[in-house]
Amino acid sequence: MPELDAADATRLKPGTAVDATHRRRVTIGRVLFVAMVVFLLGTCVQRAVRLLVPSAVAQGRAPELSLVTFDGETVALSELRGQPVVVNFWASWCAPCRAETPLLAEAARALPGVHFIGVAVQDREAAARAFAAEQSIPYTVGFDATGAWERAFAIRGLPETFFIDQNGNIAAHVEGAFFSRADLERRLAIIQN
């Protein structure tokens, strides 16, 4: 550690302007460090709760939720019983989500008997709406403003897709994007009769 000369010692004497600036910087550094530790602990606790708290999804049932769509309609999963449903979680900033959207749109157009729902999460609503319009997504799309869908389905990353059978049971779940039509079709076959 370098030794202080007389000039440095004078500048750092208690009560000098340099001493006050030094103390202010140290205090700001400590506050930032504590804030970072609190943020990281909060993130860890949130992830642990998601993993430990049993959800309807873990039990194999689709949760009973409603979503207000970008068209202003309300869609409830309970009202879709009797038909297969695909629920895709995405965000406009998510590159893999953007990559898989054309495959999902193509499948939705080809399979009118399967109800597709796109749920935008971890995004700004305006950005999600713009992306949906830009892509001309042909299926039901809405924004999870409260995080209820994200929590109920225990979303761990984006994109995630759930395949729900006619009885409201989750028949398949995929973490990550679909990059091939064959991969998506394999999952769709599980929920179609």
C-alpha positions in Angstrom: 0.0 0.0 0.0 1.5 3.4 -1.0 2.4 5.7 1.8 0.7 9.1 2.1 2.8 12.2 1.7 2.2 15.3 3.7 0.0 16.9 1.0 -2.2 13.7 0.9 -2.5 13.6 4.6 -3.6 17.2 4.7 -6.2 16.7 2.0 -7.7 13.7 3.8 -7.9 15.3 7.2 -11.4 15.1 8.7 -13.5 18.1 7.8 -11.8 18.9 4.5 -13.7 18.9 1.2 -11.6 16.0 -0.1 -12.4 14.0 3.0 -16.2 14.7 2.5 -16.0 13.6 -1.2 -14.1 10.5 -0.2 -16.7 9.6 2.4 -19.5 10.3 0.0 -18.0 7.9 -2.6 -17.4 5.2 0.0 -21.0 5.5 1.2 -22.4 5.4 -2.4 -20.3 2.3 -3.1 -21.6 0.6 0.0 -25.2 1.4 -0.8 -24.8 0.1 -4.4 -23.1 -3.1 -3.0 -26.0 -3.7 -0.6 -28.6 -3.0 -3.3 -26.9 -5.5 -5.6 -26.8 -8.2 -2.8 -30.5 -7.6 -2.0 -31.4 -7.9 -5.7 -29.4 -11.1 -6.2 -30.9 -12.6 -3.0 -34.4 -11.6 -4.2 -33.8 -13.2 -7.6 -32.6 -16.4 -6.0 -35.5 -16.6 -3.6 -38.0 -16.0 -6.4 -36.5 -18.8 -8.5 -36.5 -21.1 -5.5 -40.1 -20.4 -4.8 -41.0 -21.2 -8.4 -39.2 -24.5 -8.1 -40.6 -25.5 -4.7 -44.2 -24.3 -4.8 -46.4 -26.9 -6.5 -48.4 -25.4 -9.3 -51.4 -26.7 -11.2 -48.9 -27.3 -14.0 -46.8 -29.6 -11.8 -50.0 -31.5 -11.1 -50.7 -31.9 -14.8 -53.7 -29.6 -15.0 -53.9 -26.4 -16.9 -54.7 -23.5 -14.5 -58.0 -21.8 -14.5 -57.1 -18.4 -16.0 -58.5 -15.7 -18.2 -56.6 -13.4 -20.5 -57.7 -10.1 -22.1 -56.5 -10.3 -25.7 -55.0 -7.5 -27.8 -58.4 -7.4 -29.6 -60.2 -6.6 -26.3 -61.8 -10.0 -25.9 -61.4 -12.3 -22.9 -60.4 -15.9 -23.3 -60.7 -18.3 -20.4 -58.9 -21.7 -20.5 -61.9 -23.3 -18.8 -64.1 -22.2 -21.7 -61.8 -24.0 -24.1 -62.3 -27.5 -22.6 -63.3 -29.9 -25.2 -60.7 -28.7 -27.7 -56.9 -28.9 -27.7 -55.0 -25.8 -26.7 -51.5 -24.5 -27.2 -50.2 -21.8 -24.8 -47.0 -20.1 -25.9 -45.2 -17.7 -23.6 -43.0 -15.1 -25.4 -41.6 -11.6 -25.4 -40.9 -9.2 -28.3 -37.2 -8.9 -27.3 -36.7 -12.6 -27.2 -34.8 -13.8 -30.3 -35.8 -17.5 -30.1 -39.5 -16.3 -29.6 -39.2 -14.3 -32.8 -37.7 -17.3 -34.6 -40.5 -19.7 -33.7 -43.4 -17.3 -34.2 -43.8 -18.1 -38.0 -43.9 -21.8 -37.2 -46.6 -21.3 -34.6 -48.6 -19.0 -36.9 -48.4 -21.5 -39.8 -49.6 -24.3 -37.5 -52.5 -22.2 -36.2 -53.6 -21.5 -39.7 -53.4 -25.1 -40.7 -55.1 -26.5 -37.6 -58.4 -24.6 -36.9 -59.5 -27.3 -34.4 -56.5 -26.3 -32.1 -56.8 -23.1 -30.1 -53.5 -21.3 -29.9 -52.9 -18.6 -27.3 -49.8 -16.4 -27.2 -49.1 -14.8 -23.8 -46.6 -12.0 -23.8 -44.6 -11.8 -20.5 -41.6 -9.9 -19.2 -42.2 -7.3 -21.8 -43.7 -3.9 -22.3 -47.3 -4.1 -23.6 -46.7 -1.6 -26.4 -43.7 -3.6 -27.7 -45.6 -6.9 -27.5 -48.6 -5.4 -29.4 -46.2 -4.0 -32.1 -44.5 -7.4 -32.5 -47.9 -9.2 -32.8 -49.1 -6.8 -35.4 -45.7 -6.9 -37.3 -45.9 -10.8 -37.4 -49.7 -10.9 -38.3 -50.1 -13.5 -35.6 -53.4 -15.3 -36.5 -54.2 -16.7 -33.1 -55.3 -15.2 -29.7 -52.6 -13.0 -28.2 -52.6 -11.1 -25.0 -50.4 -9.5 -22.4 -49.9 -10.9 -18.9 -50.0 -7.6 -17.1 -50.2 -9.1 -13.6 -47.9 -12.0 -14.0 -50.7 -14.4 -13.1 -50.2 -16.6 -16.2 -46.4 -16.6 -15.8 -46.7 -17.7 -12.1 -49.4 -20.3 -12.6 -47.5 -22.0 -15.4 -44.2 -21.6 -13.5 -42.4 -20.1 -16.4 -38.6 -20.5 -16.1 -37.5 -18.9 -19.4 -38.7 -17.8 -22.8 -40.1 -19.1 -24.9 -42.1 -21.9 -23.3 -45.0 -23.8 -24.8 -47.7 -25.9 -23.2 -49.9 -28.4 -25.1 -53.2 -28.9 -23.3 -55.5 -31.8 -24.2 -59.3 -31.6 -24.6 -59.7 -32.5 -20.9 -57.6 -29.6 -19.7 -54.6 -31.7 -18.9 -51.1 -30.6 -19.8 -49.9 -33.3 -22.2 -46.6 -31.7 -23.2 -44.4 -28.8 -22.2 -41.4 -27.4 -24.2 -38.8 -25.1 -22.8 -37.1 -23.2 -25.7 -38.0 -22.5 -29.3 -39.3 -24.8 -32.0 -36.9 -24.5 -34.9 -38.4 -27.2 -37.1 -41.9 -27.9 -38.2 -41.4 -31.6 -37.4 -40.6 -30.9 -33.8 -43.8 -28.8 -33.4 -45.9 -31.3 -35.2 -44.8 -34.1 -32.9 -46.1 -32.1 -29.9 -49.3 -31.2 -31.7 -50.0 -34.8 -32.5 -50.1 -35.6 -28.7 -53.1 -33.3 -28.2 -55.0 -34.1 -31.4 -57.4 -37.0 -31.7 
